[in-house]
Amino acid sequence: MDDQNKNLILATALSFGVILIWFTLFPPPEAVEDPNAPAITEQSADASTPAAAPSTSGADTASTAATNAEPTDAADAPRLEIATDRVSGSISLLGGRIDDLKLNDYRETLDDGSPIVTLLSPNGEPNAYYALYGWAPGAGLNLDQVPGSNTLWSVESGEVLSADAPVTLSWDNGAGLTFRRTISVDDNYMFSVDQSVENTGAGSVSLAPYGVLARYGQPEDLKNFFILHEGMVSMADGELAEIDYDDMTDFTFDQREGAPAEVTQVETNGWTGFTDHYWMATLIPAPGQGFKSVAKYDANRDIYQTEAVMRTLTVAEGETATTSSQLFAGAKEWATIRAYQNEGGVEGFVESIDWGWFAFLTKPIFALLHWLNVQIGNMGWAIIGLTVILKIIVFPLAYKSYASMAKMKELQPQMEKLKEAAGDDRQKMQQSMMELYKKEKVNPAAGCLPILIQIPIFFSLYKVIFVTLELRHAPWLGWITDLSAPDPSSIFNLFGLLPFGIPELGFFEILSLGILPILLGISMWLQQKLNPAPTDPTQQMIFAWMPWVFMFMLGSFASGLVVYWITNNVITFIQQYAIMRHHGYKPDVFGNIKSSFKKKPKEDAK
């Protein structure tokens, strides 16, 4: 076996092995419905507010803020409408909860009439999920004297919360303290919550403002896929934390929090919340304001919870104290989240998108892909444009590799003479080969470089296509209406020509090939035809099967990834052909194609 074929076998086996392991360990995910999600009734106990609100300054410690009172029927509580171009819903005056929120720009599926995506839902509905704000009592106060989960607020100003019309809620505790909460929302997904307490009573009081995100059970559409993080996500003084739902159930019991919990003291900047595949809700205290970040799990009620407990405030008689925070509740749009980070001062907010281990590649790849999509107006063509740019960037290495392969072709006659001269002396032959390579300045391992470069790029693009919202339901052309999903066409109904749908095939779904996977196999097969088939029967068999194995393996991957791979193969074919011609070797592509269809004599197969 000559060195060039060894390199080709090595590169192909390496590529095949890595993708085979990836496909085996991390198959394309399916939406899994959580069988343990509880059926929440209107009489169910409410999520607890923070069990303790210690002063981060160490001056004092607030007492328990969880109320023991039975919750008022949430369904009967009055509501305040939320209406902007991008979100709609309502705020419950019971607790002042932001607990009803829909994302107007997104639908659950591509089907006509599909429901709008619901992000937050009230207590009493399956998989309730909401934001709650309040005050934890300090010295001189008890739970009944501060607003909490069962406080019935009054509307002081505003009728509908919109992008240009904030609303203000108020509550008087009857003991000299008047609490107000002003809620506003911008044109996208950021709510601002300003809480104040006016002390008209006798003496000073101490209390700590807090925000809570409570989630009943795990999400129904939880992917449970290794490549994607779903669960708690937080930033604390520049350090990102990602904790899966299953890991939250394993928290150590914290006596002060009254539940299994993990507590982090944030000195300056941070945020905490829950992230889904494409959506997120996050509590964001004001920049520079230290707070206690808490993640906890209530096993009795199956409630996952994150909290941001601000420093305890002391309000003297006749004074008013105010605290500000934000709530992000919406889609994880890269440009929107990036603007909140760069212009809104939310430190490290872009990290809430799960960029993975190859963040140094996934971030710039997505930034370039996003820019191309903005310029072109179509994500499919943007992926093709991205592939062209990536091939241009790595072209110097590719040129060196293909030039080395062409040079190896030129050295074939000399290598055959060295083999004849060495006979059975393999050591002498290897020494002669190395001297020839050194003399002609040829690197026999250079043929592996394109594959080695391609693997991390492939994985990074796979991460980008699977994780980022911008690929969700993004059309390309014709039948490709969602680049984040596999090619919907199928060989079983002749790609839509026959008048019936695709049957449920289970494990054999891999056999339901679409048009794109077939084009992928053809492009790999044509790329092989730049070189004659190896003379060794084993090599011939490996090379003959390789394109079609890849075709089936990648057939169930996202369409956007298959588009990238096809484009990459086509460009590689053109580059390799041109470089070989430049170095005096003319690939006989049509001859190699014809020879692959010729029946081999029996004696040749022995």
MOHU-V80938 format. One record per residue. N is the residue number from 1. RES is the residue in one letter. NEAR is the number of other C-alpha atoms within 8 Angstrom. Layout:
n/res/near
N/RES/NEAR
N/RES/NEAR
//
This chain:
n/res/near
1/M/5
2/D/5
3/D/7
4/Q/10
5/N/9
6/K/9
7/N/12
8/L/10
9/I/9
10/L/9
11/A/12
12/T/9
13/A/8
14/L/8
15/S/10
16/F/9
17/G/8
18/V/8
19/I/8
20/L/9
21/I/8
22/W/9
23/F/10
24/T/7
25/L/6
26/F/10
27/P/7
28/P/7
29/P/8
30/E/5
31/A/7
32/V/9
33/E/8
34/D/10
35/P/4
36/N/5
37/A/12
38/P/9
39/A/7
40/I/11
41/T/8
42/E/10
43/Q/7
44/S/7
45/A/7
46/D/7
47/A/6
48/S/8
49/T/10
50/P/14
51/A/12
52/A/12
53/A/16
54/P/11
55/S/13
56/T/12
57/S/7
58/G/7
59/A/6
60/D/9
61/T/11
62/A/15
63/S/11
64/T/11
65/A/14
66/A/9
67/T/9
68/N/4
69/A/5
70/E/5
71/P/10
72/T/7
73/D/8
74/A/12
75/A/6
76/D/5
77/A/10
78/P/7
79/R/8
80/L/11
81/E/11
82/I/12
83/A/11
84/T/10
85/D/7
86/R/10
87/V/13
88/S/14
89/G/10
90/S/12
91/I/13
92/S/14
93/L/14
94/L/14
95/G/15
96/G/14
97/R/12
98/I/12
99/D/14
100/D/14
101/L/13
102/K/12
103/L/14
104/N/11
105/D/6
106/Y/7
107/R/10
108/E/8
109/T/6
110/L/7
111/D/5
112/D/4
113/G/4
114/S/9
115/P/7
116/I/11
117/V/10
118/T/9
119/L/12
120/L/12
121/S/13
122/P/11
123/N/13
124/G/12
125/E/11
126/P/9
127/N/15
128/A/14
129/Y/14
130/Y/15
131/A/11
132/L/13
133/Y/13
134/G/12
135/W/12
136/A/17
137/P/17
138/G/15
139/A/9
140/G/7
141/L/11
142/N/8
143/L/13
144/D/6
145/Q/9
146/V/12
147/P/13
148/G/13
149/S/15
150/N/10
151/T/10
152/L/9
153/W/11
154/S/8
155/V/9
156/E/8
157/S/7
158/G/10
159/E/7
160/V/11
161/L/16
162/S/12
163/A/11
164/D/6
165/A/9
166/P/13
167/V/14
168/T/12
169/L/13
170/S/12
171/W/11
172/D/9
173/N/11
174/G/5
175/A/7
176/G/10
177/L/12
178/T/12
179/F/13
180/R/11
181/R/11
182/T/12
183/I/12
184/S/13
185/V/14
186/D/10
187/D/9
188/N/9
189/Y/12
190/M/12
191/F/12
192/S/12
193/V/12
194/D/11
195/Q/12
196/S/11
197/V/11
198/E/12
199/N/15
200/T/10
201/G/9
202/A/6
203/G/6
204/S/9
205/V/12
206/S/13
207/L/14
208/A/16
209/P/14
210/Y/13
211/G/12
212/V/14
213/L/15
214/A/14
215/R/12
216/Y/14
217/G/11
218/Q/11
219/P/8
220/E/9
221/D/8
222/L/13
223/K/11
224/N/8
225/F/8
226/F/6
227/I/7
228/L/10
229/H/12
230/E/14
231/G/11
232/M/15
233/V/13
234/S/12
235/M/13
236/A/14
237/D/9
238/G/9
239/E/6
240/L/9
241/A/9
242/E/9
243/I/10
244/D/10
245/Y/11
246/D/6
247/D/8
248/M/14
249/T/9
250/D/7
251/F/11
252/T/7
253/F/8
254/D/10
255/Q/6
256/R/6
257/E/10
258/G/8
259/A/10
260/P/15
261/A/14
262/E/10
263/V/8
264/T/8
265/Q/10
266/V/12
267/E/10
268/T/10
269/N/17
270/G/15
271/W/13
272/T/15
273/G/14
274/F/12
275/T/14
276/D/10
277/H/10
278/Y/10
279/W/11
280/M/13
281/A/12
282/T/12
283/L/16
284/I/13
285/P/14
286/A/9
287/P/9
288/G/7
289/Q/10
290/G/12
291/F/14
292/K/16
293/S/14
294/V/12
295/A/13
296/K/13
297/Y/14
298/D/10
299/A/7
300/N/5
301/R/7
302/D/11
303/I/13
304/Y/15
305/Q/12
306/T/15
307/E/16
308/A/16
309/V/13
310/M/15
311/R/13
312/T/17
313/L/8
314/T/8
315/V/12
316/A/10
317/E/10
318/G/8
319/E/9
320/T/10
321/A/9
322/T/8
323/T/8
324/S/10
325/S/11
326/Q/12
327/L/12
328/F/12
329/A/12
330/G/12
331/A/10
332/K/12
333/E/9
334/W/11
335/A/6
336/T/9
337/I/11
338/R/10
339/A/9
340/Y/11
341/Q/13
342/N/8
343/E/6
344/G/7
345/G/8
346/V/12
347/E/8
348/G/9
349/F/10
350/V/9
351/E/8
352/S/9
353/I/9
354/D/8
355/W/12
356/G/8
357/W/4
358/F/9
359/A/8
360/F/6
361/L/9
362/T/14
363/K/9
364/P/8
365/I/11
366/F/10
367/A/8
368/L/9
369/L/12
370/H/10
371/W/8
372/L/13
373/N/12
374/V/8
375/Q/6
376/I/9
377/G/8
378/N/11
379/M/15
380/G/13
381/W/10
382/A/14
383/I/12
384/I/11
385/G/9
386/L/11
387/T/11
388/V/11
389/I/8
390/L/8
391/K/10
392/I/7
393/I/7
394/V/8
395/F/8
396/P/7
397/L/9
398/A/10
399/Y/10
400/K/9
401/S/13
402/Y/12
403/A/11
404/S/13
405/M/12
406/A/12
407/K/10
408/M/11
409/K/8
410/E/8
411/L/8
412/Q/8
413/P/7
414/Q/7
415/M/9
416/E/8
417/K/8
418/L/11
419/K/9
420/E/7
421/A/6
422/A/10
423/G/8
424/D/4
425/D/7
426/R/8
427/Q/6
428/K/8
429/M/12
430/Q/8
431/Q/8
432/S/9
433/M/10
434/M/8
435/E/8
436/L/8
437/Y/11
438/K/8
439/K/7
440/E/6
441/K/6
442/V/10
443/N/7
444/P/12
445/A/7
446/A/10
447/G/14
448/C/12
449/L/11
450/P/10
451/I/10
452/L/9
453/I/8
454/Q/8
455/I/9
456/P/9
457/I/9
458/F/8
459/F/8
460/S/12
461/L/12
462/Y/9
463/K/12
464/V/12
465/I/13
466/F/9
467/V/12
468/T/13
469/L/10
470/E/8
471/L/12
472/R/9
473/H/9
474/A/13
475/P/11
476/W/12
477/L/7
478/G/5
479/W/6
480/I/11
481/T/10
482/D/12
483/L/18
484/S/13
485/A/10
486/P/10
487/D/14
488/P/8
489/S/10
490/S/14
491/I/10
492/F/7
493/N/12
494/L/8
495/F/11
496/G/10
497/L/6
498/L/7
499/P/6
500/F/6
501/G/6
502/I/7
503/P/4
504/E/5
505/L/6
506/G/5
507/F/5
508/F/7
509/E/8
510/I/10
511/L/6
512/S/9
513/L/12
514/G/13
515/I/11
516/L/11
517/P/14
518/I/10
519/L/9
520/L/12
521/G/12
522/I/9
523/S/11
524/M/10
525/W/9
526/L/9
527/Q/11
528/Q/8
529/K/13
530/L/12
531/N/9
532/P/7
533/A/9
534/P/8
535/T/6
536/D/7
537/P/8
538/T/6
539/Q/10
540/Q/11
541/M/8
542/I/8
543/F/10
544/A/7
545/W/8
546/M/8
547/P/12
548/W/8
549/V/8
550/F/10
551/M/12
552/F/12
553/M/10
554/L/9
555/G/14
556/S/10
557/F/10
558/A/13
559/S/14
560/G/12
561/L/11
562/V/14
563/V/12
564/Y/11
565/W/9
566/I/11
567/T/11
568/N/11
569/N/11
570/V/10
571/I/10
572/T/9
573/F/11
574/I/8
575/Q/9
576/Q/9
577/Y/11
578/A/8
579/I/12
580/M/14
581/R/10
582/H/7
583/H/9
584/G/6
585/Y/10
586/K/7
587/P/9
588/D/10
589/V/9
590/F/7
591/G/7
592/N/13
593/I/9
594/K/8
595/S/7
596/S/7
597/F/6
598/K/6
599/K/4
600/K/6
601/P/6
602/K/6
603/E/5
604/D/6
605/A/7
606/K/4
//
